[in-house]
């Protein structure tokens, strides 16, 4: 039942801002059906000098000045959705950290974004929630119910910033135009995105018009 042990403790509480009743290993939270929390960050850039690697991550053509979104390709060693596209930064909300402290930590660990850039550019953008029946035994009627609230953030990054993976969870980074991002919302898109990124990205696209 447990895959991808994280050595990361989640708080189990009545509400997000309530004192935890107890702590649980992240990988086991869905076994109890408890509400899990996380942060997902839309990494954005407006500069002209961003490599246009929407179609090919090794393409060196330059983009226009239109807004683009940084995307990450998950490591093929990840226990869930190996090789899928992902947000530039996304992570669970562990016990003992405030939301903003966690955002700063995850930005540095997952994409090498210095704290001063994160703190200068980050903007809270609400939250989305979802429930998902999953697990290796789900088709035998022995899956688990994952109940999640994701706090959404936007961060506009400098044009000369290039993310660097520091924790081994990301294989590479690239930028997509918002048109490419919109096309990638198609479930049949040939370069799939990790499923829980969809509601966060759709929320951003709706907010940005």
C-alpha positions in Angstrom: 0.0 0.0 0.0 2.9 2.4 0.7 5.1 3.6 -2.2 7.6 6.4 -2.2 8.4 6.7 1.5 9.3 10.4 2.0 10.6 10.8 5.6 8.3 13.8 5.7 5.7 14.3 8.4 2.2 15.7 7.6 0.1 17.2 10.3 -3.4 15.7 10.9 -5.7 18.4 12.2 -9.3 19.5 12.2 -8.5 22.6 10.0 -5.4 23.9 8.3 -4.7 26.4 11.0 -5.6 24.0 13.9 -3.0 22.4 16.1 -2.2 18.9 14.8 -3.7 16.0 16.6 -0.8 13.8 15.4 1.8 13.6 12.7 1.9 11.0 9.9 4.4 10.0 7.3 3.4 11.7 4.0 3.2 8.5 2.0 0.7 7.0 4.5 -1.7 10.0 4.7 -4.0 8.8 2.0 -4.5 5.5 3.8 -6.4 7.3 6.5 -8.2 9.6 4.1 -6.9 12.7 6.0 -6.8 16.0 4.3 -3.4 16.7 2.8 -2.0 20.2 1.9 0.6 21.3 -0.6 2.0 24.3 -2.6 2.1 24.6 -6.4 3.9 27.5 -8.0 3.4 28.9 -11.5 6.9 30.1 -12.6 6.4 32.8 -15.1 8.8 34.9 -17.3 8.1 37.9 -19.6 11.5 38.5 -21.1 12.5 38.2 -24.8 15.6 36.2 -24.1 14.0 33.0 -23.0 14.9 29.9 -25.0 11.9 28.6 -26.9 12.0 24.9 -26.0 8.3 24.3 -26.0 8.5 21.6 -28.7 12.1 20.5 -28.1 13.9 21.0 -24.9 17.2 21.4 -26.8 15.8 24.0 -29.2 17.7 27.3 -29.0 15.3 29.6 -30.8 14.4 32.8 -29.0 10.8 33.6 -27.9 8.9 36.8 -28.3 8.2 39.0 -25.3 5.0 37.2 -24.5 4.6 35.5 -21.1 5.9 32.0 -20.8 5.7 29.4 -18.1 8.6 27.4 -16.8 7.9 23.7 -16.6 9.9 20.8 -15.1 10.3 17.3 -16.3 10.1 14.9 -13.4 13.0 12.5 -12.8 12.4 9.0 -14.2 13.3 7.6 -10.8 10.2 9.2 -9.1 7.8 6.8 -7.6 4.8 8.6 -9.0 4.5 9.9 -12.6 8.1 9.5 -13.6 9.1 11.5 -16.6 5.9 13.6 -16.6 5.8 17.4 -17.0 5.3 19.3 -13.7 5.2 22.7 -12.2 8.7 24.3 -11.8 8.0 24.0 -8.0 5.5 21.9 -6.2 5.6 20.1 -2.9 3.7 19.0 0.2 3.1 21.2 3.2 5.0 19.5 6.1 4.5 20.0 9.8 6.3 22.8 11.4 6.6 25.2 8.5 4.5 28.2 7.5 3.2 28.3 3.9 5.6 31.0 2.9 8.6 29.4 4.6 7.7 26.2 2.7 7.4 28.1 -0.6 10.9 29.6 -0.1 12.3 26.2 0.8 10.8 24.3 -2.1 11.8 27.0 -4.6 15.4 26.7 -3.5 15.4 22.9 -3.3 13.5 22.1 -6.5 14.6 24.9 -8.9 17.5 26.8 -7.3 15.5 30.0 -7.0 17.3 32.2 -4.4 15.1 33.3 -1.5 15.4 36.9 -2.4 13.9 36.3 -5.9 11.1 34.2 -4.4 10.3 36.7 -1.7 10.3 39.6 -4.2 8.2 37.9 -6.9 5.8 35.5 -5.2 2.1 36.2 -5.2 -0.5 34.1 -3.4 -3.3 33.0 -5.8 -5.8 31.1 -3.7 -6.3 27.4 -3.5 -7.8 24.5 -5.3 -8.9 21.1 -3.9 -9.6 17.7 -5.3 -10.3 14.1 -4.3 -8.8 11.1 -6.1 -9.3 7.4 -5.7 -5.9 5.8 -6.4 -3.3 3.2 -5.5 -1.8 0.0 -7.0 -4.8 -2.1 -5.8 -7.5 0.4 -6.8 -8.9 -1.9 -9.6 -9.3 -4.6 -7.0 -11.4 -2.3 -4.9 -8.6 -1.7 -2.4 -7.4 1.7 -3.4 -7.1 4.8 -1.2 -8.8 8.1 -1.2 -6.5 11.1 -1.6 -8.0 14.3 -0.4 -5.9 17.4 -1.2 -5.9 21.2 -0.9 -3.2 22.9 -3.0 -2.3 26.5 -2.2 -1.5 28.3 -5.5 1.2 30.9 -6.1 2.5 32.8 -9.1 6.1 34.0 -9.3 7.5 36.1 -12.1 11.2 35.2 -12.5 13.9 37.4 -14.0 14.6 37.0 -17.7 18.2 35.8 -17.1 17.3 33.2 -14.4 17.6 29.6 -15.4 16.3 27.0 -12.8 18.6 24.3 -11.5 17.5 21.1 -9.9 19.0 20.7 -6.4 17.2 17.7 -5.0 17.4 15.1 -7.8 13.6 15.1 -8.4 13.8 17.0 -11.7 15.4 15.9 -15.0 15.2 19.2 -16.9 13.4 22.5 -17.2 11.9 24.2 -20.2 9.5 27.1 -21.0 6.2 26.8 -22.7 4.1 29.7 -24.2 0.7 30.1 -22.6 -0.7 28.8 -25.9 1.4 25.6 -25.5 0.2 25.4 -21.9 -3.4 25.6 -23.0 -2.9 22.9 -25.6 -1.3 20.7 -22.9 -4.6 20.7 -20.9 -5.9 18.2 -23.5 -5.9 14.8 -21.7 -4.7 13.3 -25.0 -1.7 15.6 -25.2 1.4 13.6 -26.2 3.6 15.0 -23.4 1.4 14.6 -20.3 1.5 16.7 -17.2 1.3 15.3 -13.6 -2.5 15.2 -13.0 -2.7 17.5 -9.9 -1.0 20.3 -11.9 -4.0 20.6 -14.2 -6.4 22.4 -11.8 -3.6 24.8 -10.7 -2.7 25.7 -14.3 -6.3 26.0 -15.4 -6.9 28.3 -12.5 -4.0 30.5 -13.7 -5.2 30.5 -17.3 -8.6 31.6 -16.2 -7.2 34.3 -14.0 -4.9 35.6 -16.7 -7.6 35.7 -19.4 
